[in-house]
Structure formats: C-alpha cells, structure tokens
C-alpha cells in the first residue's frame, strides 16, 4: 500500500495490529468452541480471554522462527501463561486462522468501499437531476452525433455505479466464509462444531468444502469485482477528461484558488484528478490478473498465493476506495458550462441534426439513398468550412421539399422527448436533491 493512495480506514483494516486482533479473536473463539465440547476446561477460558499480544515482540520472534503465526502464538501464549496457553490453537493449522481473518478483512474493506460508492452515487444522481435538461451534443467515435442532455449522460454513470455496488456486494457475500478444518480440510483434528461456532460468532458461513485453505476462486472473484468497479470509475473520469479538453471545454474538474497546473505554463488547468483515477484503474486490473493466477494451487495447498495476496488484496481495496473518494470530489465540484455545450451543439451549422433532415426528406417522398446524398453533401461542406449545414440545405434545390420544416428539423426538443424515461427507470425523478 502506498500511503498517498491509501485511505486511513482501509489502511487500518490491513494493518498488522488489526490482523493480530482478528487472529486472537479467532483463537479465543476456537477455545470457547472446544470448551462447549469438553476438550478445553471452562475454568481456562477467563485467562484465555485476557490474552494480549505485543506487535514488536511478535516481529522479534518471527525473525527467529521464520513463521508469523508461530510467532504470534508464542507471544500470545506468553501473555496467557501455563497451563492455559496449551489450549491455544488446539487442532488448528495456520490457514484456519489466517484465511478466516482474511475473509473478515475483505468483508470490512468491501463495506468501506460500498459506503464510498453509495456516496458517489448520490453525488452523481444530484448532478444528473440538476442537468437533466442541459442540452449538449452526444458523441460517438469522438465525433458529434445527436443531441443529448448532460443529465442523461450522468444518469448512465449512476446506473453503472449501481451495478458496481451490486458486484461488490455479491463479492462481499461470496468471500464471507471461514474455515477451521485442520491440515487438509478433513476436520481430522478439529471438530466441525468448533468451525460452526467460530464462524457463527464472526458472522461468516463455514466453507462447505475447504482444503488447507479456502479456495481462491472466491478471492479472484472479489478482486475482479474491484477491477470492474475501477473500470467504471475510469470510464467516468475519462469522459470528464474529454469534456475538459480545450477544444470542448464543456465540463471541468475542480481547481483550487492556489492550484497550479504546470510548472512552465501558467495557463494550464489539467484534469489531474481524473487522470489519476484512470492511471490507478490500470493497477487494479493488474491485481485482478494476479488474483486469477492464484486460483491454481498444488493439491490441498501450496504457498504461492500468499506473497501475491499480501500485495494485491490490501492494495486493490485501498485503490478502489481512494478512486471512489477522488471521483466523488470531482463530481461534487464539477464546473459545467451549458453555454459551451450549446455552442458546440451548433458547430458547423447544426450538423448534429442530419438524421432529422434525412428522415424529413424520406417522409417527403425521396428515396433513402438520394436523401442521404443530399444531406451528407450539405453536412460535409459545412464541416469543411464551406457554409453552415442549415444554410447549405436551404441553398440546395434538392432539399426544397423540407425547406419549410427547417425550424422543426433543427429543434433538439423532439429528439429528447424520451430522455426522462432514463430518470424514471433509475427513480431519479423522485429523489430529493438538496
């Protein structure tokens, strides 16, 4: 985790302290589960529940023994003392503790990410509602197409954020499993009742069939859900970058009063926040590829996934949370320029209304092929700087059948009559925007 891109709450979830807290919680619960079966004396539980750990002492012991869980157990056992410490880790293997704790860390991270996605969704919904009637040029292939509204564009972002949240929720559910099933998953040394007890207290489901680890398809699905979410955030950020280009200048990300865009060119107002989001999405996609490669382990377990996960799991969670925060900041402070949108819509004399002209000629009795030639000729001349599109149509004798309809043809309103359907489908027209 790079501190620059790691929100404090996510960083804490993945801290050594939090990891040791979860390990200790699992170990104590396992003792309680064994006590219910009579394997651990009830009288030992008070001392076990008072167990403590010292992070620095754990690091010192790990340097000697080369095993983090063994070091942890040594230090916790010292805090309990004998004879009670001998009941610690009874029948368990390291992965019983570490994989169950990992599920909790991933679940906590998902909750933090979901909170940010829902806040971002609210910000986007407010922006969409506010600009539901702000007309602008739609663009396909980067080229002006037909009119849309800026609110309609943002409504598409809202819908995608809804899907992103649903994916993260599904991944959270899939990863919320624990296991205490012993060295190869057969419960040879730990009663399934202990597993059920511990998982129930932690709000997890027991993994139906584990090996020495929880199968990594769950983790791969989780990171891929984050990668798709990162891609959704990137799509929004990339659109803002396009809209902020000097030639477009329809929407600009916030720019502080003392902010500087370039060390050399004082006029520069660069979309650095949006660019940062796009760059980090690439990193998360790389982490998703690594998580997919972690699925295949030798037999009942090897350790090739462990080093990868120590990097990609906390980092992916941090980055997606950071990206959602950053994009929320962008949308909350976005400068929208309706007057520039109107000006761009009328570029080259309103070529964005070419389909309306085409259909009007067809309805007037002209073949589609001939109508297309007439309209394309007028539009391409306008784009080349030879007159305006409407002016060229007015001057073309072949377009005479629609000369009296040009006001209606060059009116964006009819083509936008169904835009509000998107708001109804998302229920944005009923949301309070305050």
ABEGO torsion letter per residue (X at the ends): XBAAABBAAAAAAABAAAAAAAAAAAAAAAAAAAAAAGABBAAAAAAAAABBBBAAAAAAAAAAAGBAAAAAAAAAAAAAEOAAAAABGBGBBAAAAAAAAAAAAAAAAAAAAAAAAAAAAAAAAAAAAAAAABBBBBBBGGBBBBBBBAAAAAAAAAAAAAAAAAAAAAAAAAABBBBBAEAAGAGAABBAAAAAAAAAAAGBBBBABBBABBBAAAAAAAAAAAAAAAAAAAAAAAAAAAAABAAAGABBBBBBAABBABAABAABBBBAAAAAAAAAAAAAAAAAAAAAAAABBBEAEBAAAAAAAAAAAAAAAAAAAAAAAAAAAAAAABBBBAAAAAAAAABGGGAAAAAAAAAAAAAAGBBAAAAAAAAAAAAAAAAAGBEBAAAAAAABAAAAAAAAAAAAAABAAAAAAAAAAAAAAAGAAABBBX
